[in-house]
Amino acid sequence: MAKKLFIRTYGCQMNVYDSARMADVLAPLGFEPADAPEGADMVIVNTCHIRENASEKTFHELGRLRQMKQRKAAEGGQMVLAVAGCVAQAEGAEIMARAPFVDMVFGPQAYHRLPEMVARATRSAAGPGERGVLDTDFPVESKFDHLPEEQKVEGASAFLTVQEGCDKFCTFCVVPYTRGAEFCRPADQILAEASRLVRSGAAEITLLGQNVNAYQADGPDGKTWGLGRLIRALAEIDGLARLRYTTSHPRDMDDDLIAAHGEVPALMPYLHLPVQSGSDRILEAMNRKHKAADYLRLVERLRAARPDLALSSDFIVGFPGESDADFEATLSLVRAVGYAQAFSFKYSARPGTPASLLELQLDDTVKSDRLHALQALLSEQQTAFNSSMTGRTLPVLVEKTGKFPGQLIGKSPYLQSVVIQGNPRLIGTIVPVVIEAGHANSLAGTVQIAPEMEGAA
């Protein structure tokens, strides 16, 4: 009989990819996905250390799951409870000490060893006095060399990790400590996985990496490929209609990648390019190694290559020592760029990071006020960008059904959510949509169906 597996995923798209690959690894052991943790035979909490108070939120979640685990045991069953991801990597020993009912704790580089861990955890659960399994080592071998080739694709969009880790050591960030040094997968391995994803139904692939545009790896031609060259090769896969990539660092945006934005039709006109601050003084304190003017020149070059390019970014307000003038510099940069969307956060100290030890930590009220002002400006820009789509006809990738009868949700080239009416048979296809309204967080429009497709509408 099939065993039920539930994975709760927090954080970035790479965690979403990792969770999907964990399910692939466990499938040969008889585990099938479950919609909820209640009654599951195995539950994995895939954590993210970027979240504010990430550790305490993890322990709160584990407290709820402990009750389910106890109920399962009372009914004569067993729930294997695991913690994965970046919180597990950073605080594995503490998790085992504070939550001894957890059976497995493993970092993001170790999930290819899940079958072995499950066997050990099952034996430990049966033996009195045994402890759970802790695996937070950075293995010598690449996990990607040991993952099963069979992958399940949910919907028409898929994620594909091409690069992991970070060598930048921004002073606010835990990624170098939880994901390790930068590692890039060989290009032929990526091309093979992309081809499998397309055969399984993916029309769009988003390439993932902590610094995805730092990608440098061996290509099948014996030369070193950067991300631009990789994108050009991926675009040749028959059936792959759309390509995206995230997350980028301004320091790694080279000439070939910039050119690809204007030369590869499959590469969507949307780029997430985090800047974090508009103040050179704060950027230096963050160890970003670029200035605001460098970023603005890069934006000019990108828009020269692809004039309709939409940009998003990340911002941190209230970094230690940030003055009113520093914050105003951030607002000035936002006005100069004009973003289609952005993510903004109050600075929150991460244990073990250099910024957490800096003096002049700001009062939370100041950080909240600045975040409110920044988000008001970003929201204004996003609404204006969405409204500018009104009257245009956009190719929309239909992804899923909506909340109401006949409603479908799709994605524009600019990563906007698009609400339409249509037959569910349109899911997985790209259809022309006349945009009738642009809202704060979405677009609404009407599908323009060619005569040969009228039966599907």
Sequence and secondary structure as in RCSB ss.txt:
>XXXX:A:sequence
MAKKLFIRTYGCQMNVYDSARMADVLAPLGFEPADAPEGADMVIVNTCHIRENASEKTFHELGRLRQMKQRKAAE
GGQMVLAVAGCVAQAEGAEIMARAPFVDMVFGPQAYHRLPEMVARATRSAAGPGERGVLDTDFPVESKFDHLPEE
QKVEGASAFLTVQEGCDKFCTFCVVPYTRGAEFCRPADQILAEASRLVRSGAAEITLLGQNVNAYQADGPDGKTW
GLGRLIRALAEIDGLARLRYTTSHPRDMDDDLIAAHGEVPALMPYLHLPVQSGSDRILEAMNRKHKAADYLRLVE
RLRAARPDLALSSDFIVGFPGESDADFEATLSLVRAVGYAQAFSFKYSARPGTPASLLELQLDDTVKSDRLHALQ
ALLSEQQTAFNSSMTGRTLPVLVEKTGKFPGQLIGKSPYLQSVVIQGNPRLIGTIVPVVIEAGHANSLAGTVQIA
PEMEGAA
>XXXX:A:secstr
  EEEEEEE SSHHHHHHHHHHHHHHGGGTEEE SSSTT SEEEEEE TTSTTHHHHHHHHHHHHHHHHHHHHHT
T   EEEEEHHHHHHHHHHHHHH TT  EEE TT GGGHHHHHHHHHHHHHSTT   EEE    SS GGGGS S 
    SSEEEEE EE  S   TT  HHHHT S EE  HHHHHHHHHHHHHTT SEEEEE TTGGG EEE TTSSEE
EHHHHHHHHTTSTT  EEEEE   GGG  HHHHHHHHH TTB SEEE   B S HHHHHHTT    HHHHHHHHH
HHHHH TT EEEEEEEES TT  HHHHHHHHHHHHHH  SEEEEEE    TTSGGGG S    HHHHHHHHHHHH
HHHHHHHHHHHHTTTT EEEEEEEEE SSTTEEEEE TTS EEEEE  GGGTTSEEEEEEEEE SSEEEEEE   
GGGTTT 
